[in-house]
Amino acid sequence: MRDYLLLNIASFFIDNWGWLVSIVYVIALVLICLRIIYDTRSNAKALAYLMLVIFVPLLGMFLYFSVGVNHRKRKIFSNKSMIDEKLAKKLREEVSRSAEHIFDKDNPALEANKELALMLIRDSMSPLTANNKVKLLINGELKFPDVMEAIRSAKNHIHLEYYIYEDDEIGCEIEELLIQKAKEGVDVRFIYDDFGSKTIRKKMVPRLKKGGVKAFPFYRVIFWAFANRLNYRNHRKIIVIDGHTGFVGGINVSDKYVNKEAPDKKRLFWRDTHLRIEGAGVLYLQYLFLCDWNFCSGDHLKLEQHFFPKASDAPVRDGKIVQIAASGPDSEKPTVLFALLQAIYLATEEILITTPYFIPGDSILDALVVSALGGVKVKLLVPGISDSVLVNAAARSYYDDLLAAGVEIYFYKKGFVHAKTMVTDRKTVMVGSANMDYRSFDLNFEVNAVIYDKAMGEELRAIFYDDLKDAERVDPERWKNRSWNQQLWEKTARLVSPLL
């Protein structure tokens, strides 16, 4: 009787397997749709994911679980073990007292952006620091000599964190310096993104470890969990030397960032921007590095004094006020996005933006349109040559609204512009790793430096206008009259822009 019953059950499944699979698929689809609605903060992204899983069977589900899961909400990257609540309370009090003291100094650039500074303090406890020395480094040919000079001067520790680090000429030069300093007794710690720096895994990383450098990948890419781990990348570019000298910006470690004196016509000119910071402004970069280090290495480094030297140990008197905006899947809020929005809304005269990837979403788009309509001069510099056809098409779908509001858009023609900068009202500067797109706001670990300083604002503004000499302004009428098939392709790309 039992065998007969099992035979009938098996026969039923064989005869109706297609129908049963359909039922299971529909149930799974409904559950995934409910998860998307519940879990996705952005309406645009939720709609894009819903369309994807409904109209692209199976593959759409795979892509959603690959790139769409809200890890900020799940906090799988939590670094809260860095400090206990008692210490956190003490740090909050110290940060608040320090900020009040700096606000009392009556700095016009800071006063005009007080809401931005307070937002960063309240949102991420990012300290407001004064008396920093800040140097703009344009392109790799200016950055790397400064980096190597700083590494040579290290006495206690060297911390590096990079999205892309390549096993090429400049990468090997820095590698040799790191190994040399490690042999001198300096603690050298290196975090590399396992996807962006995949070329160094097999040869360079073993060489570094053999030479005494502590090196770990950030969120290792493992084949069976490939897609999810591929999506959440550490896009930061941070160097901290002895807790008092730091580098942050858009330039990775690669030969392509260095433009030769005798240009190679076959080689693309690479335009990028980085910062060297000396002073207390480095301390939050150090904190970010230690959080990321503890996550990827399994160590439990504490907030010890040698990591955070007092101002008297490394006196700097250059007057620059610096604050750091950083966010990622481990943060409660998209701090980088909020900082950009606040700076845009506080601008009263001029907003100058350079970004290689412009998929702003509704919040940034609306902020720029409102500013332009309100009489603020808004200029946007983007690549004329892009390294992604789909991203480029999605970006261009946003230009109609911007041009109609009076925003001036320029295509950089000399090469590829990779800088991520913003200058508002000639006195507030943002330079960092974050692109102006969904990925930087929601998926990647990013870091931007904010400098409240008129001289720095004037300097980066002059560099922006110098870049415009190698750019072509988009004519609103010609843009409006481009071919219908081009517009269709761009609008189609925009439908999936939250997924890019």
C-alpha positions, 0 to 999 in steps of 0.5 A: 500500500505504501509503495502504491501511494509513493508511486501515485505521488511520484506519478502526480509530480511527473505529470504536473511538474510544469504546473507545480514549478509555475506555482512555486515560481509565482509564490517566490515572485510574490515574496520577492516583490514584497521584500523589494517594497518593504526593503528598498528606501528609494521609490525609483529603485523599488520600481526598477527592481520590481520591473526587473524581477517581473519582466526578466524571469529568474535572471531578474531575481538573481540580479536583485539578490546580487545588487539590490539587497539593502545591506545598510539596513542589515548592517552586515558591515557593522563596525560598531565594535570599534568603540563602546557607548561610554567612549562614544558619548565622551567623543561626542562631547569632545567633538561638540566642544571643539566645534563650538570653539571653531564656530566662535572664530567667525570664519565666513566660509564656515559661517555660510555652511554652518548647517552642513558642518552641524549635519555632519557632526550630528549624523556621523560624529565627524569632527570639525577641525581647524588649522589644517594644511591642505594641498590640491594635487592635480593628476597622478604626476603631482600626487605620487611624488607627495605620497612617496615623500610622505611614506619615506618620512613615516616613523610609526605607521603607514595606512593605505586603503585603495579601490584600485592598486595595480601591479605596474610601474607606480604600484611597484615603486610604492610597494618597494617603499612600503617593504623598506619602511616595514623592514625599518620597523614601521607598521604598514597596513594595506587594505585593497578592494578584492575586485578593483585590485584583482591584478595584485592578488597572486604576485604583489600581495604575497611579496608585500606580506613576505616583506613585512606589510600587513595586507588584507582584501576588503570583503573578499570576492568568493566565487559562490557568493560572487555577485553580492560581494562584487556589488558592495565595494570599498571605493575609498582612496585613503593614506594616513602617515603617523596620524598627522598626514593624510591623502584622500581623493579620486586618484587610485594607484595606477600608471594611467593616472600619470600623464607623461611629459611627452604625451603618447597619442595612443594613451588617454589623458587622465584628469583627476584631483586629490588632496594632501591634508596635514593636521587634525583633519586626518584623524577621521580618515584614521578612524575610518581606516581602523574601522575598515581594518578591523572588519577585513583583517579580524584584528581589534585595533583600539583607538590608541594615542599613537594613532591619534596624535595631539595637535601639539605633537604635529603643529600645523598653522595654515588655517584650513577648516576640514571635515570628512563626509563618509558613508557606506553599507555600514552607516545609518544614513547616506552621509555623502549624499546628504552632504552634497545636498546640503552644500547645494541648497546652501549655495547662493551664487555658484555651484561648480561640479566635476564628476565622471559618472552622473546618475544623480537620482531625484534628490540631487537633480531637484536640488540642482534644478531648484538652485539654477531656477533660483538664480544660482550659476550651476556648471557641470563638467562631465566626460566627453569620452566615457568608459561605459556606454550604458552609464553614459546614456543613463547620465545624458537622460538627465541633461534635459531637465538641467538644461531647461533650468539653466544649468550649463553642462560641459563635455571634457574633450582632452581625455577622461575626467575622473575627478570628483569635486564640487565648489560652492560660492568660491569658499566651500570645497568637496574632493573625494572618492564619491561619484554623483551616482546611485552606486556611490550614494547607496552601495560603495564605501566612499569618503569626501573631504570638505574644506571651508576656506575661501583661498582653497575655494578660489584655487579649485574654482580656477582649476575648474575654469581652466578645465573648461578650456578643454571642454565643449559646452552643450547647446540646449537647442541642439541637445533638445533636437537630437534624434529620437532614437538617441533619446529613446536609448537614453531614456531606456538606460535611465529606467535601469539607472538605479541598478548601475 
